[in-house]
Amino acid sequence: MNFWKNITEFNKQQISKKYPESDRQNISLIEMLDKTAGKSSRRNFLKLFGYGISSALLTAACERPVKKAIPYLIEPEEVTPGKANYYASSFFDGNQYCSILLKVRDGRPIKVEGNDLSPITRGGTNSIAQASVLGLYDNARYQFPMRNKKQVSWQAIDKDITNILKKSSSSGKRKVILSSTIISPSTKKLISEFTQRFSDVEHIMYDDVSFSGMREANRLCFDRSVIPDYRFDKAGIIVSFGADFLGTWLSPVEFTKQYTSGRVPENVGENMSFHLQIESALSLTGSNADKRMVIKPSEEKYLLSQFYKYLTQRKTDSSEEVAGVNIPKVAELLLKNQGNSLIVSGSNDPEIQCLINGINYELGNYGNTINLDNPVYLKQGDDKAVSGLVERMNNGEIDTIMFYDTNPVYSLPNSDEFKTGLKKVKNRIALSTEVNETADLCEYVCPDHHMMESWNDYQPKENHYSLGQPGINNIFNTRQAQVSLLKWMGRNTDFMEYIKAYWRDNLFEKDDRFIDFRRFWNKSLQDGVFNVKNPGNKNTPALDRSVVGTIVDGTAKPGQNGIELHIYENVAVSTGKYANNPWLQELPDPISKVCWDNCASVSPSLAEEYQLDTGDVITINDGLEIPVQVQPGQEKRTISVPVGYGRTKSGKVGQGLGVNIYPLLDYSGGHRIHVRNNIEIKKTGKKYELADTQLHNSMEERDIVRSMNLEEFLELPVNDKEAHQDGHHSGEGSLYEKPEFKGHHWGMVVDLNSCIGCNACTIACNIENNIPVVGREEVKQAHEMHWIRIDRYYSGDRDNPEVLRQPVMCQHCDNAPCENVCPVQATTHSSEGINQMAYNRCIGTRYCNNNCPYKVRRFNWHDYTKADAMGGNLKDPANTTLDLPRMALNPDVTVRAKGVIEKCTFCVQRIQGGKMKAKSEGRSLQDDDIKTACQQACPADAIVFGDMNDPESKVSKKLKNKRNYHLLEHLHTLPSVTYMNEVNNKLV
């Protein structure tokens, strides 16, 4: 099977097939390759490199200084100097939820881990949750209360706002709290009390990426305005219409755990789930599908209506195929798996979601893979209420508005209309943590605590609760938003006590373990989660078939809609809230591999029609200018652009990066939808070079990533791997002596069938190992510093290729080619099989880098960390202000300066910590005592680490698996990292 990484490599392969090797030298480079994007840049991003105070703040990577060791006179019970504490907490940003543990070192949070006790996320995290720790130390946060952009005291703020709230408008004008989705039961109760205390106040929730169409569909179909609980782990057949449930859709960490549990062929055998993805743009979820089909967004409703018609009547209105999808074939497969399938859609069109409901109902999926009795409380935003609010603001009907963790000025498609109405509102109050476009237009800014400075509670779904506790006192003069509301109501209650009272009055009675509330509270706080044992009924609801039937009858076959625009949420930057987080900005998109920018993905066919190359700049509807990337797998007459960019108020890192695409969102039935028909694109003649990492490391036709079908896996002999292992580890014909490891021999196994390519491991590695951010200009020169990269490969048809992913890090070879070429022995091998780096010894010859066949070593081209300039001082030499983001550093890991090589160390600091803990407890080292950062962060459980000399360890058992293989085995480098083939279920 031939693999390729982008259109350039695909074209090279086609020319190799077309011309004999002897003639290729006469072919012009233009025929062979796409035109290279121009070197000119719209912006000099290095000027934006100041994160907070200086460019050093981008990196969160500098050595923590120790000037003088002063022992505690009276040591606090909960703090041991140099030893980390872990506090169970929760991550929720109004969009995504994750139960976490906060790693706190000497009173400062430095790392986020997943909470294994959560039945929802089950120890998994994503890149955004991992990177959230840097937001805590962001100097661009609001640091003190302001009135008309001038610093004032909290007392002055409280006096003004209390007077505003007490003063009722004689003209009947209303006051509004506009917030993001709130899943905190205590906060909801508080806001309810607030609106009762001030009767002219109402509460509206708003989501940047809306799901209100799904809620409306469930109201119409089942009389329940909720989002149901989805169970991908119970589905043998999964069909997704554009829902990126592994990347951004609803609850990706939860769904990844569920999805991959049915994708381990050793556990499920021939019952491995089958996943069909039908979408317009190649998504993270689509890249993992067994079968992928491409359609235009305008074709989805008609296609679903014909599916429903076939399921109920065994016929369709037209031919058997609609938009290339064979309806009877797919429908019959679903009918054979009634009650064992799951159909989802990423659309916010309520009519499409009604059709999805009807299909799931006819297939008997409710009560098994879908449960309306256990609803999800994420995404509660109400599009119609927000639209009504904009109208009322412009009509002068709103007297006061409070923005709580929301930024509609940036993300509303009718932002200009909203800003016009906002000017007519007399009192504008922002309860915000981060600098944003909406707060910038407010008279009062009341800065909220960061999540890691706050007490909170959460109810992500029915019968599931979690707590959030602070890992540090507030760094700036901020105040938790809930405390502000209590103050303005005239109550001096601490919000932690308020939460505690709520749990005593409402949740304690649901627990059957304790008779004493204090013990119940302490246990819940210690675990971070509380789950009601009775999950509720799973009754099959009654579908209003007339609703679905009316939609089917009224859905006509789509006509020609010209070029269609598909707008989606980015896996790294998300809705734009994290634009100022450099870790996330430098994280390559899992599909496009572009970072520090958004771009318009166009199909190879559309690129040929408009004579577009990657890097060409186009205009959309004679307005927005945006660079193009030619993207295999894109539907031929569509373009796709992610939201989250084009921020104008976000801090120095994120401000001005990319283009804001929110204004091009459309509406359907009063609900925001992420598609638009009949758009016009024009080539401007300008060039813009994207920071694209995919071609920085080439496969060069070597057998690195491997794939097989389920049938091939089932036919493999049991002892095939055993023979393969013997051949790999034999020392015959080698110049090296066979290495022996008498103690531990650390190794890692990566299951390519479980890895979804989400990049959580990359961010976790960055944070754990103080890896610097280098910026857009350096990425363009292949100078990125990530210790673990996720390679993405295509195979097959350029218009709809198969996609494979492979995490690659230092392979820790027993016969390491890097070690014998180092002139100063800076890279050596430990007695436990770890390839080590002595950073202080390295002189930067880069011989090791050149001699590494896996290209996994990184060279510090510049003083990214400012370690040389600052000499380990926590203050910037050019500034007297504390260099705050350095507090995010892991003090267990050396900070590297300019001119040295660095790479994956198997998180050697964690290995040593695990051994010391076992020794202090007087026991032998157990298999799960040590987890690398990438392993612990992975929501798919794709990475296993352990002692290969322990026959009972998980990694030893994985090594005997018949899917297991090493990279470039013929080189006999004897890597300690192995991989397991990807397995596809070619059911259709």
N, C-alpha and C positions, 0 to 999 in steps of 0.2 A: 504494500500500500504506500503510495506517495503522499508525503505530508508537506504542507507549505504554510507560511506564516502570514503572507499578505498577497495582494494582487501582483506585486513585483515578482515574488518567487513563483507564483502560479504561471505568469507569463514566461518566465525562464524555463519552466518545465515544459510548457507547450512548444517553445522554440527548440528545446532539446529533442523533442519527439519529431518535430517538423524537418529540421536540418541535420545533416551528418555533422559529426564533430569537426571534420576538416573544413567545413564551409562556414562554421559559426563565427570565425574571426572576421569574415567579410560582412556580417550583418551589423547594421548600425545599432548603437546603443539605444536609440529611440525605439527601434523595433523590439528590442529585448526587454527594456525596462520602462516603467512609468517615468514621466519627467519628474525630476527632483524638485521639491518645493523651494521657492526662493529663500534667500538668506535674510531678507529684510523682515523686521518685526514691527508689529503695531505698537508695541510698548517695550520699554526696557525694564523687564521684570526685576532685575537686580536692584533697581532703585526702590522697588517695593519690598525689598528683602528685610526691612526693619520690622521685626515682630515685637511690638510693644515699644521698646526703647532703642534697640539696635539690631543689626543683622544677626547677632549672636542669639537673639531670642527666638529665631526661627528653629533652632536646632534642638533645643532641650537636651543638650548633650555637652556637659562640661563637668570636670572633676569637682566633687564637693570638697572644699578645703577643710583642713583640720589645723587650726592655728595653735590650739592649746587644749589638751584633754583635761576637763574639769569634772570630777565625779560628782554624782548627785549626793548632796548632804543627806537628804531623806528621799530615797528612791520611790517614785510613784508606783503604786501597785501594778498598774496596767502598762507601764513603760519600762523596758529593759534596753539601755543604750546599745545600739548596733543590732538589735533584734526586731524583726518585723512583727506587727500585730495585724490580724485580719478581722474586719468588721463586716458582717452580713448587711447588705444594703440593696438598693434597687436602682436601675437606670431606666429613666423614662423622660423623653424629651418632647412629649406631646405627639410623637409620631411612632416611635419604636420602644418596645419594652424588653427588659432583660433583668433577671435576678442575678446579682453580682456579689462578690466579696471585694472589699477595699483593702489593699495592702498598704499599711501605714508604717512608715519608718521614721522614728524619732519625731513623731507628731505631724508628719506630712504624708499625704497619699502619693504613692508613686506608681501604682499599678492596679489594674482591674482584672479580676479573675471571675470565671463563671461559678455560679452557686449550684452544686450538684444536688441540693435538696429541693430545688424547684421542679415540680412536675411539668412545668411549661417549657422552660428553656433548658433544663437538665444539664447544667454546667457549661452550656455553649454561650458564646458571645459573638459579636460581629465587630468589624473594624471601627465603627462609630463609637460603640461602647468602650472599646479598648482605648481609643484616642481621646476620650472625654477628659482624661486626667490633665491633658495640656490646657484645656479650656479653663480649668481652675486657676492656673498660673498665667493667664492671659492679661497682660497689662492694658489691653484695649477694652477690657470690661468697664462698665460704669463703676466708678469707685466711691462715689458719694452722691447724696441727693442734690438735685438741681432744680432751680426755678428760672425759667427763661435763659437756660444754658449757663447759669452762674451757680456756684456752690453755695448751698444754704444748710442750715442745721435740720436735723430730723424734727426738732420741736417746731420750727417754723413751717415745715412741710405739713406736719400733722395739724397745726392750727388752721392753715389755709384750707386743706382738704376737708377737715371736719366741718368747717363753716360752709363749704360748698355743698356738702351732703345734707346738712341740716336745713339748708335753705331750699325749700320747695319752690318750683317755678309756678308762678301764678297763671302762666299761659298754658299749663298742662304739658310742658316739654318733659321728655323722659331722660333718664340716666342709664347708661349701658356699661356692663362689664363684657368686653369682648376678649375671650380667652382661646387658647388652643384646647384640644381635647383634655379634659380632666378625668383621670381614673382614680383619683384619691377620694375615698368615701368621706374622710374627715373634711377635706377641702370642700367637697360638694355640700356637706352639711353646713359648713361655715358660710359659704356663699348663700345658701338658702336662708340662714339666719340674717345675713347681711341684707338681702332683698326684703325680708320681713321687717327689719329695723328701719330701712329706708324704702318705703313703699313705691317710690317712683323709679327704683332701680330694677333692671332686668338683666339676665345673663344669657349670652349667646356664645356658642362655641364655633370655632372656625379652624379648618384644616387646610394647610397649604396644598396638599394632595388629597382630594376629597373622595369619600366613600358614601356620600349621602344618597347617591343613586341606588346603592345596594340596600340601604336601610329602607328607602322608599319602596323598592321592589318587594321586600319582605313584608312591608305593611300592606301593600296591595294584594299580595298572594296569600299571606297567612295571618294578616292583621297583627303582625308583630314587627315593630320598627326597630329591628336589631340586626347585628351581624352574627351569623351562627358560628359555632365551633366546628372547625374543619379537622378531620383526622386522615392525613395522608398515609399514616402507617397502617390503616385498615383498608386501604384501597389497593386492589390488585391491578386496576386499570385507572390511569390518571389522564384526563384530557384537559388541557389548559388553553384557553383562548386569550393569549396575550397577558396572562397573569404571571408576573415574575415573582413567584412565591418563594424562590430560593434567594432572591436578591433584595427586593424592596416591598413586595406586596404583603401588606397587613402585618404578619408576624414571621419574618423569614428565619430567625434563629430557631423558633419552635418548629416550623415546617421542615427545616433542614434536618433536624433530629428525626422527625417522623419519616421523611422521605427516604433518607439513607438507610434506615433500619430495614426497609424492604428491598434494598439494593445490594445486600451482601450475599453473593451466590452460594458461599459455603454454608450459610445459615438457612436460606430459603430455597435453594436449588432451583428446580423448574418453576417454582411459584414466585420467582422474582417479578416485581411489579413492572408493568409496561407503561411507559410515559409517552404520550403524544402531545406535542406542542404545536398549536396553530397560531401564528403571529405574523406581524408585519416586519418588525425589526428583530435582529438576532439579540436575544436577551441572555442573561446568565442562566436562567432556567431553561430556555430553549437550547442553549449549548450543551445541556446535560440530558436532553431528551433522547429516547430511543428512536423516535421518528419525529421529524419536524417538517411542517408544511407552511408555506408562506401565502398570505392573503392580504388584500388591502383592508384597511380599517372599515371602509364603507361596505364591505362584503360580509362582515361578521353577523349582523342582525339577520340578513336573509339566510345565511348558512345555518344559523341556529334555528330559525323558523322551520327550515326543511328537515333538520334533524328531529325536531319535536313532531313534525307531521309524520315522518316515517315511523317514529316510535309509537305513535298513537293510531296511525292508519296504514302503516306499511307501504306508503307511497310518498312521492315528492311531486312538486308542481312541474318540474322540468326534467332534464336529463339526470342520470344518477350522480354525475359529478357537478359540484358547485365550487367555483374557484379552485379547481384542481383536487378537491377533496371528494373521495368516493363515499357518499353518504351511506348507502346500504351496507357497505363493507365495515365501516366503523361502527354503525348502529348495531349491526348483528353481533359484533364483538362485545359491545356494551350490554346487549340483551342477554348474552351468555353469562355475563358476570353481574347480574342484577343484585343490588345490595352490596356489591364489592367494587364499586367504581366511584369516581369523584370527578365532577365537571365543574370547572371554575372559569371565571372571566375577569380580566383586569379592567373592564370598561366601567365607567361611572354612569352610563346611560341606563336609567331604570327599566326601560323596555328590554334591553339586552339581558339585564339581570333577572327579569321576570321569565324570560325564555330559559335561562340557566336553571332557575328554580323548577320550571316545568319539566325539563329534561331529567334533572336529578330525582324529581318526584316519580316520574314514570319508570325510572330505573330502580326505585325502591331504596335509594341511598339515605333518605332521612331516617334518623334513628341509629344509623351505623357509621357512615363516613361523614355525615352532617348532623349536627344536633342543635336545634333551635332552643332547647331547654337549658343549654349551657352557653349563653351568648357571650360574645367578646365585647368588651367595653372600650376598645380602642376605636379611633376614628368616629367620634360622635358629632363632628361638625355638621352644621345645617346650612346648606348653600342658599336655600330660599330665604331663611332668616337673615343671612348676611346681605343678600341682594336687597331685601326690604330695608335693612339698616342703612345701606348706601342711599336709597331713595329718601328715607326719612331725614338723613343728615342733610341732603341737598334741599329738602323742603323746610329746613329750619326746625324740625321737631325734636332734635336731640340737644339737650343742654350740657351734658357732661358725658365723656366717654373714658373708660379705663381700659388700657391694653395690657393684658396679662399674658406674657410669653407668646406673643403673636405679632406678625409683621405683614399685615394686609397691604400696606403701601407698596411693598415689594412684590408680593406674590398674587395679588388679585389681577385678573385680566383687565378689569376696568379700573385700574389704579388711578388714572387721571380723574375719573369721576369721583372716586373715593377721596382723593386729596382735595378736590373742590368742595365736597361736602364737609370734610374735616375742618376746613377753614371757617365754616359756619357754626361749628361747635364751640361754645364759649370756653369750656374747661376740658383740657386734654391732659390725661395722666397716663404715664407709662410705668408699668411694673415689669421691668426688663432686666435681664442679666447681661446680655450682649448688646453692643451698639448695633442699631438697625435703623432702617429708613423711616419706620413709623415713629419710634421714640424720638427721632431727630426733629419731628414736627410737633412734639408735645411741649406744653408749657411746663409741666412738672415731670421729672424723671425720678422715680423712687426705686433705686437699684435693688434687685432681688439677689438673694444668696445664690451661689452656685449649688448644684445638686449635692456636691460633696461637703457642703457647709450646712446642709439643711436636714431637718427632721421631716419625714413624710410617710404616708402610707399609700398603698396602691391596690386596686382590684382590677387586674387585667381581664379577667373573665369571671363568670358566675362561680362562686364557691372557692375562689382562689384569691388569697390576699398576700401582700408582702409589705415589709417595712423598709424605710430608708433612713439611715442615720448618718450624721456627719463624721468625717474622718479628720477634720481640722476646724478650728475656730475661723470665723470669717476673716479673710485677709484684708479686705477693704472695709470702708464704712458703709456696708450694705445691710439690708434687713430683709428677712424672709417675707415674701408677699403676703402670706397668711397672717403674719404678725402685724403687718400694716393694716390689713382689713380689721383685725381685732382692735387695734389702737383706734381706728376711725369709728368703731362702734362704741368706744369708751371702755373697752375691756383690756386689762393688762395681763391677760392669761398667756402663759408660755405655750407655744403651739405643740410642743412635745407633750405637755400635760393635756392639751386639748385632744390630741390623738389618743392618748392613753385613756381618757374618759370615754371617747367614742368606742374604743375596743372593749372597755369594761361594760358599757351599756348595750352594745349591739353584737359583739362577736364572741365574748366569753361564754355566753350561753350555748353557743354552737359547738363548744369543745367538750369532749367526754374524757379527757385525760387528767385534768386538774380540778380540784374543788376550791383552790385558792387562786385569785386573780393574779397576784404577784408572781406566782410560779408560771402561770400561763403567759403573762406578759414577757417575763425574762426568757422563757423558752422560745417564744415567737421572735423576740429580738435577737436571740442567739442564732436561731436557724435562718432568720430573714424572711421566712414564709410561714403561712398558716393556711391549711387546706381543710375545708369542710368535708368530712368523710362521705356524706351522702351527696353524690354528684347530681341528684335530681332525676327527673323522668327523661326517658328517651323515646317519647311517643312520636309516632308519625303524624305530623300536622295535616290538617285538611287543606288541600290546595284549592284555591278559587280558579277552576279551569277556565271560567269565562274570561278572566283577565288575560290569561295566556292565549286563549283562542282568538280574542280580539286583536291581539298584537300580531299573531300569525297571519290572520286574514288581512291585516292592514299593511303587511310588509311586502313591498314590491321588490322585484329583482333590481339591484342597483344599476344605475346607468354609468356613463362615463363621468367621473368626478375629477378629471385632470390629475395633477400630481397631488398627493395627499400628505399632509404633515402629521407625524406621530411624535408626541411629546411625552417624555418619560422621566422617571426619577433616577438619579445617578446613585450607584451603590456606595460610593465614597463620600461625596459632598452632600448627598441626600437632597433635601428641599432647598438648600442654600444656607441653612442655619450654621453650617460648619465651614463656611467660606474662609473664615480667618484661622482655620486650623491647618498649619503647614504639613503635618503628618498626613492628613487626608488629601490635601491638594496634590501632594507628590505621589500618592498611591495610584498606580496605573489602573485605568478602567479594565475590568476583567475581560471585556470583549475588544474594545478598540485599542487598549493599551496606551491611551493618551492620558496625560496628566497635566495639571495646571491650566486647563482650558476645557471648554466644550466645543463641539464641532458638529456639523451636519453630516450624518452618515447617509451616503447615497449608494445605490446599487451599481455594480460594474456596467450594467446595461444603460442606466440613466447617465452615468459618467461618460459613456461613449456617445450617447445622443447629444449631450451638451458640451462635449469635448472638455471634460473636467478631469483634473488630476488631484490627488491628495495635496492639500495646501492651497488650492485655488480658492479665492474668496467669492462668495455669491451673495446676492441680496434676496430676501424673502419678502414677497409682496411689496417690492420697491421700498422696503424699510430697513429691516435688520440686516447688517452685514455679518457674515459668519464663514469661517473656513470650512472646507469640505474634506471629508475622509472617504475614500472609496472602500466600502464595507461589504465583503462577501456575506451572503445570507439576507441582505436587505431586499424587501419586495421591490420589484422592478420600477414601479411608478410611485414610490413613496420616499420620503426623507424623514430621518429621525433626529431629534435634538433633545439633550437632557436639560432639565431645569437646574436651578441651584447656582447659576453663574450670573455675571453682570451686576454684582452688588455695587451700590454707590456709597453705602455707609456700613462698614463691617470691620474696620481695622485695616492696617497697612497690608497685610498678607492677601486678604481676599478681595479688597476693593479694586474694582475695575477689571477683574479677571473674567474673560469670556463675555457672553452675551445673555441678557435676560430674555428668555423665551416665554415667560408667563403671559405677556400681553397677547399672545396668539392662541391662548386657550379659548375654546368655544363652549357654548351652552346647549344642553338638550333637556327639554322639560324643566328648565330652571336649575339644572345641575351642571356643574363644570365637567366637561369631558376633554380628554387630551388628544383630540384629533381635529383636523380642519381640512376641508376639501377645497379643491380648485385653487391651490396656491400657485403663485408665479415665482419662478426663480430665474435669476439673470447672473451671468458671469461678469464680474467687474473688471477682470484683467489684473487684479492685485494678487499677490502671493503672501502666504503666512505659513511659517514653518512650525508645525506642531511638535510638541515634546512627546514623542512616541517611542516606547521602550522595547517593542517587540523584536525588532531586528538587531538589537544590541548583542544578542547571543544566538548564533545560528546552529541549526541541527546539522547542516551540511550533509544531508542524505545518510546520516548515521542512525542506527536503530536505537533510539532513545525512548520514545514514547510508544507503547504497545497497546493493541486493542484486539479483542476477539468477540465472537458472538456467544450467546448463552449456550447454543448447541455445541459449539466447539469446546467450551469449558466443561460441559457435562461429559464429553467424550474423552477428556484428558485422562490418562492412566494415573492412578493414585501415586505410584512411585516415580512419576516422571520428574518431579522436582528433586527427589532424592538423588537421582543419577546426575541431574543438572548441577546440583550443589557440589558433588564430588569432583566433577569436571572443572568447575569454577575455582575451587580452592586447591586443586593439585598444584604443586610447585614444579612440575616437570618442565624443563626447558627454561626456567626462570633464573636470572642472575641474582635474585634475592633469596635469602634464606627464608624458610617458612616462619612467619612470626608466631610467637607463642605468648599468650596472656594468661598468667597463672591466677590472677585475681579476677577483677571485673573486666569485661570487654563490652563497652557500650555500643549499642547499635540502634538503628531506627528503621522502621518499615512504613512506607507511604502507600496507602491503597488508592489507586487512581480511580477506582469505581466509586469510592466514597467521596473523594475530593471533588467539590463543586466549583472551585476556583474563586471563592468569595474574598480572598485576600486578608481575612482576619489574622492569619498566621503572620503575614508580613508586618502588619502594624504591631502585633504583640511582640514580635522580635525587635522591632525598632525601639519600643518603649523599654523592654527588659534590658537591652544591651546598649542603650545610649547611642543609637545610630543617628548620625546627623542628617538633616535635610539640606539638600544642595541647591535647590531652586531650578526654575524652568530652563535657564540658559545652560546650566551645567548638565541637566538631564539630556538636552539636545545633543550634547557631546558624549553621551554614554558614560557620564560620571556619577550616576546615581549610586547610592551606598547601600541599598537594601541587601541584607545577608541572605534572604530567601526570596527568590523570584518565582512567579507562576507563569511558566511558558504556556502559550496558547497556540495550538496547531490546527490547521484545516486539512481536510482530505476530501477528494471527490469534486463535485460540481461547484463552480465558483458562485453560482446564484443561490445555492442552498447546500453548503458543504456540511460534512460532519465535523464536529469540534472535539478536540481532546485537550486536556490541561495536565500540566505536570509541575509540581513544586520542585525546585532544584536549589539545594544549599550545598555547603561543603560536604563532600562524601566521606571525609575522615578515612582515607584509604590506608590500609595496613602497609601497602607498598606505595607510599605517597610520592608522586613525581615532583612535587614542590619542594620536598625536604632536601633532596640531594643536590639541588642547584643553588641553594641559598649560600652566599659566600660568608655569612656571619652567623649561620645556624640560628636565625631568628625563628624559623619554623621547625619544630621538632615533634617527635611522637612520644606520647606518654605511655606508661606501663599499662594503662587501661584502654588503649586504642584510640585516644583523642589526638587529633592533629592540633598542636598548640602554636600560639603566636606569642613571642616575647616582643612586645611593641617597642620597648625602650632599646632593643637591640637592632631592630629593623632599620636599614639605611635607605630603603626605597628603591632598590635596583629593579624590582618587579620581575626578576627572573622566575620567581615562583608563579606569578600570574601567567606569564607566557607558557610555562610548562604544565599548567593545569588543564587537562582535557575537558573539564566541566565548566570552566570559566566562571568560578564562583568566588574568586578573591577580589576584594575591593581596595582601591588605592585612594588615599586622601590627597586630592590634588591641591586643595586650598585649606586654609585654617578655618574650616566650617564651624568648628566649636569655639573658636576664639580662645582655645586653650593656651596657645603661645602668647597671644596679646595680653590676656588677662592674668596669666600666671596662676590660675586656680582661684583668683579672687572672685567673690560673688558680685562685685561691682564692676560695671563697664568702666575702663580707664578714662573714657571720654565723657563719663557721666557719673554723678555721685549717687544715682538712684540704684536701688537693689535690682539686680538682673533676675527678676522673679521666676521666669520659666526654668531656670536652672534648678529650682526646687523639685522639678519633676524627675530629676536624675536618679538612677539606681546607684547607690554608693557602693554596691558590691561589684560593679563593673568598671574597669579602667576606661578613662576617656582618652581617645586617640587624638594625637595632634597631626599636623600636616606632614606628609611625606612618608607615611607608613602604610603597610598592607594590613587589612583586617578582614575577618570572615566569621562564619558560624563557628561557635565553640561547643555546640551541644549544650549550651547554657551551663558551662562548667561550674559556675557559682551555685547553681541549683543542685548539681551533683554533690558538691562539697557540703552544701547545707543539709541535704538529705542524709549523707553519711554521718555528719556530726550529730544530727538529731537522733538517729538510730543508736549511735554510740552513747549519747547522754542518757538514753532510755534503757541501756543495757540489753539491747536486742540486735539481731541481725537485720540487715537491710532488706526491706520488703519490695516487691515488684512495683507497687504504686507509690512508694516514698518519693520518687523523683519523676517530675513531669517537666519537659521543656516548655518554654513559653508558647511555641507554635502548637504543640500538642494540647496544651491546656486551653488555648483559645479556640481551637477548631470546633465549630458547631456540628461537624459531620463525623467526628471521631475517625478521621482519615489517617491520623498519625499515631504510631505506637513507638514508644521508646523504652529501652531497658537493657538488662545485662544479657548478652548473647551467651555467656558462659553458664547461665542459670537455665537448665533445661525446662523448668516450670514457668519461666517468665513468658509474658505475652509475646514479646518480640521473638523469642526462640521458637515458639509455636508458629508464628507467622512466617518465619524463615523456611519452614518445612512445607508451606503451602504451595500447591502446584502452579499458582499464578505468579509466584515470586520470581523476580529477576534483578540483576544488577545493571547499572549503566556501563556501556562499553566494556563488557566482560572480557573481550579479546585482548584488552590492554593489560590485563592481570594486575590492576591496581588494588584489587581486593577492597572495594569500598565497604564501609560499615553502614551505609544507607542502601536499602533495597526498595524495590517498587513491586506493586502487584498490578497485573494487567487490568485495564478497563474491560468490562463485560457489558455488551449491549444485548437487549432483548428485542430481537427483530420479529415481533409478533405480527406486525402489519408491514 
